[in-house]
Amino acid sequence: MTAVPTPLAPLAAVKRISLWRRYLRRPLGVVALAVFAFVVAVAVLAPWLAPFDPNLVDFRITRAAPGGEHLLGGDSAGRDVLSRLLHGARTTLYGAVITCAAGVLLGVPAGVAAGYFGGVTDRVCSWISDALQSVPGMIVLLVVAAGTGQDFTVLMVALGVFLAPGYYRITRARALAVRREPYIDAARVAGVTNPRILRTHMLRAVYAPIVVQTALTAGIAVGMQAGLQFLGIGSASTPSWGQMMNDGFQTMLTQPLILLWPSIALGVTIAALAFIGSTLADLISVRADQPSRRSRGAVRRELSTSSQVPSGVHVHEVCALRVENLRVGYATESGVKEVVRGVSLDAAPGEVLGIVGESGSGKTQTIFAVLDLLPAGGTAVADDIRVAGQAVDKRALGRSIGYVPQEPMSNLDPCYTIEHHLVEPLRHVHGLSKADARARAREVLVRVGITDPDRVLRSYPHQISGGMAQRVLIAGAVAGRPALLVADEPTTALDVTVQAEVLELLRELQQEYGMALVIVTHNFGVVADICDRVVVMKDGRIVETGAVEQIFRQPADLYTAELISASLDDTEGRHELDELARVGGEDETR
């Protein structure tokens, strides 16, 4: 059976292209890459670039100053320094390649297997990795050199073994994060074998950190092999920068230039690799593209030219939320992709507004623009966004605006107790003392229906159920008594019984505190249960808005009728709605 297709497959090429283009925007990284490419070119072309045989001895140029045919002079044995420097680059890069290859071949498979299988495999591999890190590597390398007759290749393989734990740690961490992804479970269910999953799915997920680690490991390998050669390890007939530095060190007081040239070459190469690695690490650590000011400005200008205000917008004189002509766009390779197109909506104090639409309709992007939670690369432009009559800014979050996200467990930090989650915002945003904040947290937990608040406050997220975690998020959202409460698919991850309880709780809190409540959902059943008014979105636009009863009785748009029909159970009411959609709407009851 073939492997289940994964979203990473088509995205991998896109990410590599995007990474390369973002890398070229970093001047320091580009300079470092150019320097390293020059070193590689010199190493490859050394036999043709070197003016002399690197081991040719001419006693007439012993410790000679630079000049004439010998541009960098001669060393203490009468050999041309430039020729040995060029050939030394070959030795240095060959050793770095052998070291990195050994580290990758040992560390990457072990890290992926340990992260994927866990259990005994993880413990054994981690123990071996820790043991290698605790061994004094330089002493072992000297022993290996003595036992192998100073074989350079074997010595570099041994160095790669000691650097393998670096690869192991990063691949294990990445594998631990990926192994519970839905596409991995789908591959298992489809009967894909573990070796194939490791090869086609898990290894693909660790490509990027391996590239970063290899750049850094190569720099370490170059420095360590130079140190070994400086100590006299290796064949005297093989030119290397470390041996040249040893020779220069012995004549440093009388002929310092002999030490200068290999030191510069070594330092520049290591620095180039370090800057390449740090640039890659900086780019890869930010999973989404960070747009430049120029690109953000271009998106804003594009969105401004697409300004459009839909007619028939319901406007309250006093609004808990008002959004006028909102546009949201993202910069792509083919131009600006507009995902919200001229959305205008409002909610009155004490009103429950539903924003409903299928996936990709733009409803969540609309709310994220209001909350300033758009992903990196997203740009929002609006004529006006106000909450409780005030322009929205970061200070409104936690004060005027409360937010209940979907997936309650993923929105609670497993490192902190529930008390920390509730108390810290009250202290730092609302300025309450620790005692007052804890009392307020306990009070809201009781209000959202938690009967043992003291135990819950002491608990960590994994110690409570999903329904209780959702109640905790609701408690945190209303603890500051906001004017507007936004709930983004608040019942998606809950079972039917708990969904009904959560919806009832939201309605009670909204009425008790006099808040406006905005519920983002794809389910018209939720709208029917709790909302006063509904906004229907499709393809980033509002296709219909009105009172819930009116929308259910006589939907003006066929898309709305289809959503209602898809959300309700197969009952008599549903058949009536289907008939309404076909005939264009009649004055029927649900």
Protein Blocks (a to p, Z undefined) as FASTA:
>chain_A
ZZdddfklmmmmmmmmmmmmmmmmmmklmmmmmmmmmmmmmmmmmmmmpmbdfkbccfkl
goiaeehjllnopafkopafklmmmmmmmmmmmmmmmmmmmmmmmmmmmmmmmmmngmml
lmmmmmmmmmmmmpcfklmmmmmmmmnoopaklmmmmmmmmmmmmmmmmmmmmmmmmmmg
mklmmmmmnopafklmmmmmmmmmmmmmmmmmmmmmmmmmmmmmmmmmmnopacfklccf
klmmmmmmmmmmmmmmlmmmmmmmmmmmmmmmmmmmmmmmmmmmpmbacddfklmmmmmm
mmmmmgccdehiacdfbdfbdcehiacddddfkbccdfbghiacdddehiacdddddehi
lmmmmmmmmnopacehiacddfbdceehiacdfklgoplpccddehkllmpcfkbcfklm
mmmmmmmmnopafklmmmmmmmmmmmnopablmlmmmpcfklpcfklmmmmmmmmmmmno
pabdcdehkllmpcfklmmmmmmmmmmmmmmnopacddddfbfklmmmmpmbdcddeehi
afbdcdfklmmmmccbfklmmmmmmmpccdfklmmmmmmmmnopaaddZZ
